[in-house]
């Protein structure tokens, strides 16, 4: 459902990617994993997304506009919930592992906005497109209306997440099963 919700936005920002192309689903999954701070999951999905974008690229030596935008947004790594960092801090005995939440949110938000605007300027993206503006307005309204949703994660929830992901290894060349919905 996330790919369907974000698909129109990515299709406006990456007009050379046709509707329904697997790259949109992979890009959405990558952003979701990065947003949750799940770096080990985000990396292989990001590589698959870039390969899917390369299928649409007529050049083997020059990155397409969609690849450049994806790379910049991925490298800026907007992190809404840095679970991995929280787990590392908890494992190291930090008294409040989530204390870094706000600085991480601010830093990654700024890096994503600056990266996006730089690419938008160079690629002459239509950032005033009604669909793009609708997504931005929705995010702004949600933050205004529900600022209480931005809060620290309880330590017991972090420990549960650490137990659930303990020993999980993901390889960059791992094939996603056919039943994965994107």
Order of alpha helices (4+ residues) and beta strands (2+ residues): alpha-alpha-alpha-alpha-alpha-alpha-alpha-alpha
